[in-house]
């Protein structure tokens, strides 16, 4: 099964690579197929390539569906669990520092 996941473009590096946010995780995606993509756009990413520009509402709806099936997003993987645990610990440390 193939799955394209929406992400928001945060930065474009070298004109062909985008730093994107997918469900709070920073990734890179090639923009070779999306020359019109710009910072702030939502794109569908599959196998490391942006394949389509989508609107924010469509991206949000897709992410909500993916969140209902965490195994699709890899949320049950040990790496994701560890990243989430670190993020939670960092947030708690910041709260205590304030």
C-alpha positions as CSV (number, residue, x, y, z in Angstrom):
1,X,0.0,0.0,0.0
2,X,1.2,3.5,-0.8
3,X,0.4,6.5,1.3
4,X,1.2,10.2,0.6
5,X,1.2,12.3,3.8
6,X,0.6,16.1,3.8
7,X,3.2,18.4,5.2
8,X,3.7,22.1,5.4
9,X,6.8,23.6,3.7
10,X,8.8,25.5,6.3
11,X,11.9,26.3,4.1
12,X,13.2,25.7,0.6
13,X,16.9,24.9,0.3
14,X,18.6,25.2,-3.0
15,X,15.4,25.6,-4.9
16,X,14.8,21.8,-5.1
17,X,14.5,20.6,-1.5
18,X,12.0,21.6,1.1
19,X,12.2,21.3,4.9
20,X,8.6,20.3,5.8
21,X,6.6,19.7,9.0
22,X,4.7,16.4,9.0
23,X,2.7,15.9,12.2
24,X,5.3,17.9,14.2
25,X,8.3,16.0,12.8
26,X,10.7,17.8,10.4
27,X,11.5,16.1,7.2
28,X,13.0,16.9,3.8
29,X,11.3,16.3,0.5
30,X,12.4,16.9,-3.1
31,X,10.4,19.5,-5.0
32,X,11.4,18.3,-8.5
33,X,7.8,17.5,-9.3
34,X,6.5,20.8,-7.8
35,X,8.4,23.7,-9.2
36,X,5.6,26.1,-8.1
37,X,5.7,25.1,-4.5
38,X,6.6,27.8,-2.0
39,X,7.1,28.3,1.8
40,X,3.7,27.9,3.6
41,X,2.2,25.5,1.0
42,X,1.0,22.1,2.0
43,X,2.2,19.3,-0.2
44,X,1.6,15.6,-0.3
45,X,4.8,13.6,0.2
46,X,5.5,10.1,-1.0
47,X,8.8,8.3,-0.8
48,X,10.7,11.6,-0.1
49,X,9.1,13.5,-3.1
50,X,6.5,16.2,-3.0
51,X,3.9,15.0,-5.5
52,X,1.0,17.5,-5.2
53,X,0.2,20.9,-3.7
54,X,-3.0,20.7,-1.5
55,X,-5.0,23.2,0.4
56,X,-4.7,23.5,4.2
57,X,-8.2,22.1,4.8
58,X,-7.5,19.0,2.7
59,X,-4.2,18.5,4.5
60,X,-5.8,18.9,7.9
61,X,-8.5,16.3,7.1
62,X,-6.0,13.8,5.8
63,X,-3.8,14.2,9.0
64,X,-6.9,13.7,11.2
65,X,-7.6,10.4,9.4
66,X,-4.0,9.3,9.7
67,X,-4.1,10.1,13.4
68,X,-7.0,7.7,13.8
69,X,-4.7,4.9,12.5
70,X,-1.4,5.5,14.3
71,X,0.2,2.4,12.7
72,X,-0.1,4.2,9.3
73,X,1.9,7.1,10.6
74,X,4.4,4.9,12.4
75,X,3.3,6.3,15.7
76,X,3.6,2.9,17.3
77,X,7.3,2.5,16.2
78,X,10.0,2.6,18.9
79,X,11.7,5.6,17.2
80,X,8.5,7.7,17.2
81,X,7.7,6.7,20.8
82,X,11.2,7.8,21.8
83,X,10.9,11.1,20.0
84,X,7.6,11.8,21.6
85,X,9.0,10.9,25.0
86,X,11.9,13.3,24.5
87,X,9.6,16.1,23.4
88,X,7.4,15.5,26.4
89,X,10.4,15.6,28.7
90,X,11.7,18.8,27.1
91,X,8.3,20.4,27.5
92,X,8.1,19.5,31.1
93,X,11.7,20.8,31.7
94,X,10.7,24.1,30.1
95,X,7.6,24.4,32.3
96,X,9.7,23.8,35.4
97,X,12.2,26.5,34.3
98,X,9.5,29.1,34.0
